[in-house]
Amino acid sequence: MISILQSLSKTVHLSLGISVILFLGLYFANGGFDIDVLFWSWVFRYIHVIVATMWIGLLWYFNFVQIPNMPKIPDEQKPAIGKVIAPSALFWFRWAALVTVVSGLILAYLNGYVHQAMTLGIGSGGGKNTAIGIGMWLGLIMAFNVWFVIWPNQKRALGIVECEPEIKAKSAKTAMLFSRTNTLLSLPMLLSMVAAQNLY
């Protein structure tokens, strides 16, 4: 077991294996269930929750751990963060954001509320559609920030893309401010998503 836990790949594969066994157990213990729209809705909700957890987890890692502690790190140690840790975290961060949005839109489509949610429930009874719609729009804004503001600026700030020192400093500040904006939006977004599932 220790050898499995020492490898991220083996740990993730074991986690997936346990999940499949648990799924099969739930399937056969309850006499099975249809592979229908409800099933696919569950599949995409599961994917949506997994990747959203990674996305928001990394957002909070940047804002609660990395950014506040960078000034405390000696200058000679900062390249380890900028050249190794941050690029890897940003890879998972941006792709988790994209898959969160795509899986969420597919989920909304399968459940028949994508149009009502995107129009914030106007003309369709409001309530649940308004709540989930607010969450979806906030998520779209946040994902836009990740791909079109934070990532391009981080590439300059981390030296992935060469630029002048003053542009590098400006890019770092812009990336931080938009990351902080996403942190600001994260709690209202999550509140709206959870409210749609539990209050209506």
Secondary structure, 3 states (H helix, E strand, C coil): CHHHHCCHHHHHHHHHHHHHHHHHHHHHHCCCCCCCHHHHHHHHHHHHHHHHHHHHHHHHHHHHHHHHHHHHCCHHHHHHHHHHHHHHHHHHHHHHHHHHHHHHHHHHHHCCCHHHHHCCCCCCCCCHHHHHHHHHHHHHHHHHHHHHHHHHHHHHHCCCCCCCHHHHHHHHHHHHHHHHHHHHHHHHHHHHHHHHHHCC
